[in-house]
């Protein structure tokens, strides 16, 4: 696959239609990130359709996730979800344990084939989407945890490790798994989305630094994605606070189910 230089020549390699598509996808990804959690995965999909090398795709995607997660964290801190006692506990446990999962994922990279793991991840997304739909439809879930108990935080820790593994293995995961799984065990949607913003930084930052040191980040493409993505982040944050949580959960479930075929391609 063609490896492009990290200058503005990268943008010159794309036709205007592709550049417009990138801008639209970035905006919609930003909306998804702060409204329901999953969103950044669309940037990875868009990058995979370009002539970039795998390293540049992963590095550029990781860099955009760091920026989006940082800005999203600031938005949810402003609206209060990250400032409450339970919100802080959820965020700290989820984020730190996600780092452990990401390290495990890096180790697994040499022991599990990526196609096999992608298929497993696709299956997990499908099951998680169905669980999220079931909770909304029947007002019931697999577990109903409290973030004020040791048991509840232990479950969050396990989920943190689990969702960190795809981040280390494939460069995916984070909010796309964390939010629906947290919702499935009874965490309020906004609390889950807020915590996932911080968690995404913890997962993406180490990867972005490693790729930067390798020269595998296209700064022009990062800028092209981030500018419309920031606008989307703001719109998604507003939507999350104005639309009924039940409807957003249904959108979340539908998004996960629609994403599933991508991981089997």
Secondary structure, 3 states (H helix, E strand, C coil): CCCCCCCCHHHHCCCHHHHHHHHHHHHHHHHHHHHCCCCHHHHHHHHHCCCCCHHHHHHHHHHHHHHHHHHHHHHHHHCCCCCCHHHHHHHHHHHHHHHHHHHHHHHHCCCCCHHHHHHHHHHHHHHHHHHHHHHHHHCCCCCCCCCCCHHHHHHHHHHHHHHHHHHHHHCCCCHHHHHHHHHHCCCCHHHHHHHHHHHHHHHHHHHHHHHHHCCCCCHHHHHHHHHHHHHHHHHHHHHHHHCCHHHHHHHHHHHHHHHHHHHHC
